[in-house]
Amino acid sequence: MLHGRALRYIDEVARQGSIRKAARTLHVAASAVNRYILELEEELQAPIFERLPRGLKLTSSGEILIQHIRETLQAHQRMRSQIQSLKGLNRGEVALATMATLAAGRIAEIVAAYREEHPQVSLRIMVGDRTTVAEMVALGQADIAIAYNLPDDTRLQRAAEFHHALGAVVAPAHPLANRRTVRMSDCLLYPLVLADRSLSLREVVEATAPARATLVPVVETNSMELMKRLARTTPHITFLNRLDVDREMATGDLVFIPLTGTGSLQRLNILHRARGSLSPAGSHFMQFAQERLLASFDEN
């Protein structure tokens, strides 16, 4: 029968793909980790890992087991947080999955503000693309996701969704900088710096293009920082949302011009797993983040 130590050992081996690496992380002997795996495989009468020359890979049986293990570990953490909350300790850990662009900007500000008010709660922030972010929550590796344009998934529940329009982002000296709004057709006259197709932002940008128009970027990248850096150089132009550039707008480095058209809306989602419940700390942080994001949208 599985118990806490075996759960942690097997979960770590699955993450590392190696008994030796997992043992180092867990600060135990590799032989002890291997013994738990062999005992469990014998009990289940099925292999958990496929032994490969370069490490271990979960078998089909192992995939089923690891999902159960992670759900159990997450439920155990929720139970501990709830008991601590009953004792008035107000402690806990929150695992948040988000995108690099948000982590470097608005999420960093939210986390700093939350830590200032609740220093006893620890936060673990993981970064990925939208598919990875959603999967982290679905598999129980993260409690909450805050990300753009997350796909629909029956394993996930949306707690909040914010809509806001994209804009053209240019240097203050750019010919379009004094416009109150701008059409995508106006922007096509200038060298475009676009998000590549690994980012959901690209889909939203393309949805604003005129019929039969083709967006031909001079630079294509998955780095938002590079997009902003190039936009500082006239006559380059890129497309982002207001939250992505509010710091640069405050310093006068960049100008944000709202795009006209119905296709320019981007969705910012907050979600958690559909099954189970969040820990008190997770629920509290999610509410805190939601209020801060709502306030930032009101400001804009």
C-alpha positions as CSV (number, residue, x, y, z in Angstrom):
1,M,0.0,0.0,0.0
2,L,1.3,3.5,-0.9
3,H,2.3,5.8,1.9
4,G,3.7,9.4,2.0
5,R,7.4,8.5,1.5
6,A,6.7,6.2,-1.5
7,L,4.5,8.8,-3.1
8,R,7.2,11.5,-2.9
9,Y,9.9,9.1,-4.1
10,I,8.0,7.9,-7.2
11,D,6.8,11.4,-8.0
12,E,10.4,12.7,-8.0
13,V,11.7,9.9,-10.1
14,A,8.9,10.7,-12.7
15,R,10.0,14.3,-12.7
16,Q,13.7,13.7,-12.9
17,G,13.6,10.6,-15.2
18,S,16.3,9.1,-13.1
19,I,16.5,7.2,-9.8
20,R,20.0,8.7,-9.1
21,K,18.9,12.3,-9.7
22,A,15.7,11.8,-7.7
23,A,17.7,10.3,-4.8
24,R,20.1,13.4,-4.8
25,T,17.1,15.7,-4.7
26,L,15.4,13.7,-1.9
27,H,18.7,13.3,0.0
28,V,18.3,9.5,0.3
29,A,20.1,6.5,-1.1
30,A,19.3,5.5,-4.6
31,S,18.9,1.9,-3.5
32,A,16.0,3.0,-1.2
33,V,14.2,4.7,-4.0
34,N,14.7,1.7,-6.3
35,R,13.4,-0.6,-3.6
36,Y,10.1,1.3,-3.3
37,I,9.7,1.2,-7.1
38,L,10.3,-2.6,-7.3
39,E,8.0,-3.3,-4.3
40,L,5.2,-1.3,-5.9
41,E,5.7,-2.8,-9.3
42,E,5.4,-6.3,-7.7
43,E,2.3,-5.2,-5.8
44,L,0.6,-3.8,-8.9
45,Q,1.8,-6.7,-11.1
46,A,2.7,-4.1,-13.7
47,P,5.8,-2.0,-14.6
48,I,5.7,1.6,-13.6
49,F,8.8,2.8,-15.5
50,E,10.4,1.7,-18.7
51,R,14.1,1.4,-18.3
52,L,15.9,3.2,-21.1
53,P,19.6,3.8,-21.8
54,R,19.2,7.5,-20.9
55,G,16.9,7.1,-17.9
56,L,13.4,6.1,-16.9
57,K,10.1,6.8,-18.7
58,L,6.6,6.2,-17.3
59,T,4.7,3.3,-18.8
60,S,1.0,3.5,-19.4
61,S,0.4,2.0,-16.0
62,G,2.9,4.5,-14.6
63,E,1.0,7.4,-16.1
64,I,-2.2,6.3,-14.4
65,L,-0.3,5.9,-11.1
66,I,1.5,9.2,-11.2
67,Q,-1.8,11.1,-11.8
68,H,-3.2,9.4,-8.6
69,I,0.0,10.2,-6.7
70,R,-0.1,13.9,-7.6
71,E,-3.8,14.2,-6.8
72,T,-3.1,12.5,-3.4
73,L,-0.1,14.7,-2.6
74,Q,-2.1,17.8,-3.5
75,A,-5.0,16.7,-1.4
76,H,-2.6,16.0,1.5
77,Q,-1.2,19.6,1.2
78,R,-4.7,21.0,1.2
79,M,-5.5,19.0,4.3
80,R,-2.4,20.3,6.1
81,S,-3.2,23.9,5.1
82,Q,-6.8,23.6,6.3
83,I,-5.7,22.2,9.6
84,Q,-3.1,25.0,10.0
85,S,-5.8,27.5,9.1
86,L,-8.1,26.1,11.8
87,K,-5.2,26.7,14.2
88,G,-5.1,30.3,13.1
89,L,-1.6,29.9,11.7
90,N,-2.6,31.2,8.2
91,R,0.2,29.4,6.6
92,G,0.5,27.3,3.4
93,E,2.0,27.1,0.0
94,V,0.5,28.2,-3.4
95,A,1.8,26.9,-6.7
96,L,1.0,29.3,-9.6
97,A,1.5,28.6,-13.3
98,T,1.8,31.6,-15.6
99,M,3.4,32.9,-18.7
100,A,6.9,34.6,-18.8
101,T,5.4,37.9,-19.9
102,L,3.1,38.0,-17.0
103,A,5.7,36.7,-14.5
104,A,8.1,39.5,-15.4
105,G,5.4,42.2,-15.0
106,R,2.0,42.2,-13.4
107,I,2.3,38.8,-11.6
108,A,5.6,39.9,-10.1
109,E,3.8,43.0,-8.7
110,I,0.9,40.9,-7.3
111,V,3.3,38.4,-5.7
112,A,5.3,41.1,-4.1
113,A,2.2,42.8,-2.7
114,Y,0.8,39.5,-1.4
115,R,4.1,38.5,0.3
116,E,4.2,41.9,2.0
117,E,0.7,41.3,3.5
118,H,1.1,37.5,4.1
119,P,4.8,36.7,4.6
120,Q,4.1,33.3,6.2
121,V,2.6,32.0,2.9
122,S,5.2,30.6,0.4
123,L,4.6,30.9,-3.3
124,R,6.0,28.7,-6.1
125,I,5.8,30.3,-9.6
126,M,6.2,28.2,-12.7
127,V,6.4,29.6,-16.2
128,G,5.3,28.0,-19.5
129,D,3.4,28.5,-22.7
130,R,-0.4,28.4,-22.5
131,T,-0.7,24.6,-23.2
132,T,2.0,23.9,-20.5
133,V,0.4,26.2,-18.0
134,A,-3.1,24.6,-18.4
135,E,-1.6,21.1,-18.2
136,M,0.3,22.0,-14.9
137,V,-3.0,22.8,-13.3
138,A,-4.8,19.8,-14.8
139,L,-2.1,17.4,-13.5
140,G,-2.0,19.0,-10.0
141,Q,1.5,20.4,-10.4
142,A,0.1,23.9,-9.9
143,D,-2.9,25.1,-7.9
144,I,-3.8,28.1,-10.1
145,A,-3.1,29.4,-13.6
146,I,-3.1,33.0,-14.7
147,A,-2.4,33.2,-18.4
148,Y,-3.7,34.6,-21.7
149,N,-6.2,32.8,-24.0
150,L,-6.1,29.4,-22.2
151,P,-7.9,26.6,-24.1
152,D,-11.1,25.1,-22.9
153,D,-10.6,22.0,-20.8
154,T,-13.1,20.0,-18.9
155,R,-10.5,19.3,-16.2
156,L,-10.3,23.0,-15.5
157,Q,-12.6,25.6,-14.1
158,R,-12.4,29.3,-14.9
159,A,-12.5,31.5,-11.8
160,A,-12.3,34.8,-13.7
161,E,-11.7,36.1,-17.2
162,F,-10.7,39.7,-18.3
163,H,-11.0,41.1,-21.8
164,H,-8.9,43.9,-23.1
165,A,-7.9,45.2,-26.5
166,L,-4.5,45.1,-28.1
167,G,-2.7,48.2,-29.3
168,A,0.1,49.2,-31.5
169,V,3.2,49.9,-29.5
170,V,5.7,52.4,-30.8
171,A,8.4,54.8,-29.8
172,P,7.4,58.4,-28.9
173,A,9.0,59.7,-32.1
174,H,7.0,57.3,-34.4
175,P,4.7,58.9,-37.0
176,L,1.7,57.1,-35.4
177,A,2.6,58.0,-31.8
178,N,0.1,60.9,-31.6
179,R,-2.9,58.9,-32.8
180,R,-5.7,58.2,-30.3
181,T,-6.5,54.9,-32.1
182,V,-5.1,53.2,-35.1
183,R,-6.2,50.7,-37.7
184,M,-4.1,47.6,-38.5
185,S,-4.0,48.8,-42.2
186,D,-2.2,51.9,-41.0
187,C,0.4,49.8,-39.2
188,L,1.2,47.7,-42.2
189,L,3.0,50.6,-43.7
190,Y,5.8,50.2,-41.1
191,P,8.2,47.3,-40.3
192,L,6.4,44.8,-38.1
193,V,7.8,43.0,-35.0
194,L,5.4,40.2,-34.3
195,A,5.0,37.4,-31.7
196,D,5.8,34.1,-33.3
197,R,3.2,31.3,-33.6
198,S,4.1,29.7,-30.4
199,L,2.4,32.6,-28.6
200,S,-1.4,33.0,-28.5
201,L,-0.8,36.7,-29.0
202,R,-0.1,36.0,-32.7
203,E,-3.6,34.6,-33.3
204,V,-5.2,37.8,-31.9
205,V,-2.9,40.1,-33.9
206,E,-3.8,38.2,-37.1
207,A,-7.5,38.4,-36.4
208,T,-7.3,42.2,-36.6
209,A,-5.7,42.2,-40.1
210,P,-7.8,43.4,-43.0
211,A,-9.3,40.8,-45.3
212,R,-6.7,39.4,-47.8
213,A,-3.9,41.3,-46.0
214,T,-0.8,39.3,-45.1
215,L,1.3,40.2,-42.1
216,V,4.9,40.1,-43.0
217,P,7.2,40.6,-40.0
218,V,10.7,41.9,-40.2
219,V,11.3,40.2,-36.9
220,E,9.4,37.3,-35.4
221,T,10.1,36.2,-31.8
222,N,8.7,34.6,-28.7
223,S,10.4,37.2,-26.5
224,M,8.2,40.1,-25.4
225,E,11.2,41.9,-24.1
226,L,12.8,41.9,-27.5
227,M,9.5,43.1,-29.1
228,K,9.4,46.0,-26.7
229,R,13.1,46.8,-27.2
230,L,12.7,46.9,-31.0
231,A,9.6,49.0,-30.7
232,R,11.7,51.7,-29.1
233,T,13.5,52.1,-32.4
234,T,11.5,54.0,-35.0
235,P,9.9,53.0,-37.3
236,H,9.4,49.5,-35.9
237,I,5.9,48.7,-34.6
238,T,4.7,45.8,-32.5
239,F,1.4,44.8,-30.9
240,L,0.8,44.1,-27.2
241,N,-1.8,44.8,-24.5
242,R,-1.8,47.7,-22.1
243,L,-0.7,45.6,-19.1
244,D,2.4,44.5,-21.0
245,V,3.7,48.0,-21.4
246,D,2.4,50.0,-18.5
247,R,5.9,50.4,-17.0
248,E,7.4,51.6,-20.3
249,M,4.5,54.0,-20.8
250,A,5.0,55.4,-17.3
251,T,8.7,56.1,-18.1
252,G,7.9,57.5,-21.5
253,D,9.8,54.9,-23.4
254,L,6.9,53.5,-25.4
255,V,3.5,54.7,-26.6
256,F,0.4,52.4,-26.6
257,I,-2.3,53.2,-29.3
258,P,-5.5,51.1,-29.1
259,L,-6.3,49.1,-32.3
260,T,-9.7,49.5,-33.8
261,G,-11.7,46.4,-34.9
262,T,-13.6,43.6,-33.2
263,G,-10.8,41.0,-33.4
264,S,-8.3,42.7,-31.2
265,L,-9.6,41.4,-27.8
266,Q,-7.2,39.2,-25.7
267,R,-8.5,37.1,-22.8
268,L,-6.7,36.9,-19.5
269,N,-7.8,33.8,-17.6
270,I,-7.6,32.7,-14.0
271,L,-8.4,29.0,-13.5
272,H,-8.0,26.0,-11.2
273,R,-8.8,22.3,-11.3
274,A,-12.4,21.4,-11.7
275,R,-12.1,18.5,-9.2
276,G,-11.3,19.0,-5.6
277,S,-11.0,22.3,-3.8
278,L,-8.2,24.8,-3.3
279,S,-6.3,25.1,0.0
280,P,-7.2,28.1,2.1
281,A,-3.9,29.8,1.0
282,G,-4.6,29.0,-2.6
283,S,-8.2,30.3,-2.5
284,H,-7.0,33.5,-0.7
285,F,-4.2,34.1,-3.2
286,M,-6.5,33.6,-6.1
287,Q,-9.0,36.1,-4.8
288,F,-6.2,38.6,-4.0
289,A,-4.8,38.2,-7.6
290,Q,-8.3,38.6,-9.1
291,E,-8.9,41.8,-7.2
292,R,-5.5,43.3,-8.2
293,L,-6.0,42.4,-11.8
294,L,-9.5,43.9,-11.8
295,A,-8.1,47.1,-10.3
296,S,-5.4,47.3,-13.0
297,F,-8.0,46.9,-15.7
298,D,-10.1,49.7,-14.1
299,E,-7.0,51.9,-14.2
300,N,-6.6,51.3,-17.9
